[in-house]
Amino acid sequence: MTGKKKKVFVSGCFDMLHSGHVAFLQEASLYGDLYVGIGSDSTIRELKGRETVNSEDERAYILNALSCVHKAAVNRGSGFLDFIEDLKVVGPDIFIVNEDGHSPEKEQLCRKMGIEYIVLKRIPHATLPARSTTALRAVKPMPYRIDIAGTWIDQPYVSKFWPGSAITASIEPIIEFNERSGMATSTRKKAIELWNDHLPLEKPEKLAKTLFRYDNDPGTREVSGSQDSIGITMPGINRFFYEKGKYWPSKFETITDIDTIRWLEERLCMLTLWPRPEGYDVLSDTRINTENVRKLTEAADAAWEGLVSRDIKRFSAGFLDSFHSQIRMFPKMMNQEIEDIIRQYGDHALAWKLTGAGGGGYLIMVSEAPVPNTFKIRIRVKDLWI
């Protein structure tokens, strides 16, 4: 190899440095001199909703001690793209992320700045186990939840127009999902307040009721829907039915069949967007009426039928119709940036939806084939015997 080595830039939290971090950094360093941008303590607090285990100074010290790192420094900015000023200073030729660190926003920024953008697969070194900071923070870390279809029906101001079901799945925390991104992170933090880092061995529905009550103190103005508590505490894939105007469902159905769970895991993938902007209010413009709510519930029923029968066409149609129904009721869920990303990835997927109330978060896609630069979920199946 002749000539000047290329400059390579990566950015991340790098809290509780582990073998997965080192494998990623070593692979990135093969492309040139490796510069590492480190998320500041305040940025991690903003994005992850927690304090760091190791301070920014300690993380910088550890990373600079690695032979594969040319230079590591705390990023100058804040928020999701806290490294913009550092890119201008370093002037890298290449920006590298792993699959769950990829986002279209980062890719677009690099394109504008003339920086090559590379996405690496998360592969552990040799025979070492796959590692993530989230997994190391607890033996049985608190799960997250994803909403699959029909959600919003858990709010009485929606269900009063038409009764129906919501579908959620409890997922293992394979990554530390961002705050304000539709992954029930606020309810999850309440669960951690209650039970520390893992769920007690108790009946899941009882845990869900306890968490729902704890999450909504008396006098709460905006009640968190019960689907958040249910999705976190109840393993597997759950459908739950709401009568008109009720906060708590009257009936539950759970898919515990491992083959169906794996079938869904193989066909769902996620793309990181950005946290919902501060001041975002999805309720500032609504179209909640009988027709729109009825369509939402019909879409959820179709998704469930497709899931139970493992009919990808039926499931995808219900999944996408549910998202379209949500947008009809809450137009603020969408914006031009999100529409552009859906257009970009639409050819790769059969269906898609945003996590949570939209405005940002993550894009969940359904596809029979791998979708480039996305990551997979893992549905929680432990404790189904309770």
N, C-alpha and C positions, 0 to 999 in steps of 0.2 A: 504494500500500500504506500503510495507516494503522495506528497503534498500535505497541506495543512489539514489536521483532523477537524471534522465537523463538530459543531457545538450542539449538544443534545440537552433538552430541558424537560424535566418532569416536575409535577407539583402534587402535593398531598399533605395529609396530617402527619403520618408516620409516628403516631403515638403508640407506645408499647411495641417497639420495633421487633419484628418476628421474621421467621424464615421466608414467609411469603413476600414481605417487603424486600428482603435481600435478593431473592430470586428475580424479582421484577427489576430492581436496580442493576443487578449484574447483567441481565439481558439488555436493558436500555443502554448500558455503557458500551456494548458491542458496536453501537452505531457512532460513537465518538466520545469526546470529553463530556462527562455528565454533570450538569448543573441541576441542583435540586431546590425547588421553591417549597418552603414549609409554611403551612397554614398557621397563623398566629393563634395564641391562646384565645383572643377575643373572637377571631373568625370561627374557630371550632365551637366556641360557646354559642355563637349566632346560628351556625348551620346545623350542629348536632344536638344543641340543647343540653350540653353537659360540660363539666370541667375536664381539662386534660389530666391524664395520669402523670405525664412528664411535661415540664414547662417547655416553652419554645426554645429557650436557651439550651436546655439539656438535649432536646431533640436535634438541634443544630450541631451540638458538640458530637453526639453519637454518629450522626450521618457524615460529618466531616472526617471521622476516624475510619470510615470504610474505604478500602483501597479502590473500589469501583467508582467512588464519587470524586469528581474534580473539585467541586465547591458546593456547599449547601448554605442557604441563608433564609431567614424568615421573609416571607412575601411582604411587600410594602403596602398592598391594598387590603381590602376587606371583602367579604361576601363570596359568592360563588365563583367569580372570576378575579380573585384577589391577586393574581400574578401578572396582570396586564402591564403594569409599570416595570416589572422585573423582566418581562420579555423584551421591552424596549431597551433596557440597560444591557442585558446579556446578548441580545441579538442572535438567538439560536437558529440553526439551520433546520432542526427537527424538534418537534414536540411529541412526546410519547405518553400514552395513557394505557391502562388496562381496560378490559371490557366493561366493568362496572364503573370505571371512571370516565368513560366516553360520554360526551354529550354533543349534540349538533351545534350548540352555542360555542363550544370550544373549537370545534372543527371549522366553523364559519370564521371565527376570530383569526385562526391560523391562516386560513385562505386569504383573508384581507391583508395580513401582515407578510404574506409570501413565505410562510414557514411550512415545511412538510409535516403532515400529521399522520402518525402511525398508532394503531391500536393493537396491543399485544394481548394474547390469551393469558388468563391466570393459570399458570402451570407450576406446581410445586417442584422444588429441586429434587431430582433423583427419587429416592424412596420416602422422602419426608411427607407428612400429611399436609393437605391444603390448610392454610392458615388465614385467619382474618382477625383484626383487632377486636371486632365484636365478639367472636367466639372465645377469645382469650379473657374477656372481661368477666365471664362467669362460666361455671360448669354447664348450667342449663339456662342460657340467657333468655330473657323475656321475648316471646314472639311478637311479630307485627301481624297486621291483617291486610289483605287486599279485598276490595269489593269487586265482585265479578258481574253482577247484574241486579237491577231493581233497586239499588240503594237510593236513598232520599225518601223511600216509602216508610222509613222508620221515624220520620218527622210527622207528628199529628197534623200540622198544617198542610201536609201533602196527602196523607192517607185519608183525611176526612172527605176527600173527593171520590176515592175508590180504594177498596181494600186490596191487598196483594202481598207478594213475597219479595224478599231481598236474598241475595246469595253472596256469601263471603267465604274466604279460605284463610285459615291461620297458617302463617308461613314462618319458617325458621329465619333468624336474623343472619343470613349469609353475608350481608353487608350492613353497615350502619346507615340507615336511610336518613335523608335530610329532613330537618324540621320544615313545617308548612308545605308539605309535599303530598298530602293525601294518604299517608300511611298510618293514620291514627296515632301519631307520635305523642300528642298531648295526653290521650287516654292511656297510652303505654307508660308514660311517665307516672301517671297516677297509680298504675298497677305496680310499678317499681316502688313507689312510696308505701304501698300497702304490704307488698310481699317480698321486698328486696329484688333480687335479680331473676327469680324464677317463680313459676306458678306452684301453689301448694297442691298436694295430692288430694284433691277434693272433687266432687262432682262438677263438671264444667259449667252446667247451667247455673248452679249455685254461685260459682265464682263470677260468672257473667253478671248476675244480679247484684252481687256485692260491689263489683267494680263500677257498674252503672250508677249505683246510689252514691258511691264515693266520688265519682267523677262529676256529679251534679249536686252540689251542695244546695240546701234550701235557699231560695232566692236567686238561683242562677238565671240570668236573663236569656242566654242562648244555650239551650239544653243540647248536650252532645247526644246524637242519636245512639240508640242501644246497639246498632250494628257494629259500632266500634268495640264495645265491651265484649260482645258475642264473638266477633271475629278474632279477638286476641285470645280469649280464654277457651274457646271450644275447638278442639282439634279437628282436622279433616276439612271437608267442604260442607257447608251448612246452608240449608234454605229455611227461612223462618217467615211465618205468615202474620201480617198485621191486620187486625180489624180496623174499621174506620176510626180515626182519631185517637189511636192508642199508642202509648210509648213503648209497651213491651209486647212481643209477639205472643200469639195464642197457640202456635204449633211449630214444632221443629222437625226437620228431616236432615239426617246426616249421612254423607257418603263416607264409609269407612273402608270400602273395597280398595285394596292397594293397587290393583291393576287399573282401576278408573282414576285414582289419584295420580299414578305415574303417567297415564295417558294424557291427563291435563298438563302435568308438569312439562312433558315433552313438547307441548304445543303452545305454551305460554312463554313469552319473553318480555323483558322490560328495557326501556330506554330512559336514561336520566335526562330530564329537561332542566329545570331550575326551580328553586323554591318560589312559592307564591309571593308576589310583591307585598311589601308592607302597605297596609291600608286597603288591600284587595277586599271587596265585599260582593260576593256572588249574589246576595239577596237584594242588592240595590235595583235589580231589574228582573222580574219574574213573570212567568206565564203559566201559573199553576191553575189548572182547571180539570174538570172531569175527563175530557177527551185525552188530554196529554198524560194524566196519571194512569188512566186505563191502558194506554199504549205502553207505558213503562212496565206495568205489571204483566201484560201479555208477553212482552219481550223477555222478561225474567223467566216466565214459565217455559217459553221456547228454549231458552238457554239451558234450563234445568233438564228438560226432556232430551235435548241433544247430548248433554253431559252424561246422563244416566245410560243412554243407549250408545254412547261413544260415536255419535253421528256428527262429524266435524262440520258438515254443511248446516245442520240444524243448530248446533251450538254457536257457530260463528254468526249466523243470522240473528239469533237472539242476543248475543253479546253486543253486536254492532247496533241493533235496533234499540237496545237499552241505553247505549251512549247517546244516540240521536234523540231519544225521548228525554234524557236528562238535559241536553242542550236546548231542546224546545222549551222546557220549563225554566231553565236557568241560562239564558244566552250569554251571561258574563263568564261562563265556564271557558269559552273559546276566545281566542284573539288571533290576529293575523300570523304571529310567529308560530303558534301551535298549528294553525292550518297549513303553513308552509312545510312544517316537519312531517305532518301526516301525509301531505302530498309526496314528500320525498321518500317516505317509507311504505306508502300504500301499495306499491307494486310487489312488495315482499310479503305482505300480510293479507289474510282473509278478513280480519276484523281488528278493531283497535278501540281503545277508550283511555281516558285520563283517570289517574287515581284521584280519589276524593272530589273536592269541589272545583277542580280545574284551576285555570290561571297559571299553571305550571305543574310541578311535581314530577311524575313519571308517566310515560306512555306505555300501556300494556298492549301487546299485540298477540294475535292468534295466527299461527302459521304451521304448516306441515313440514316446512323446510327451515333450516337455520336462517335467521335474519342477521345480517352483518352488524357487528359492533353492539350487540345487545347482550344482556345477561339473563340467566335462568333463575327461577325461584325454586324453593324446596318447601313443599307443603308439610306442615307438622302432623305427624301421625302417632307420636308418642302418647301414652296415657289413654288410648282409645278404649282400653279395657275397663276404665272406671265406670 
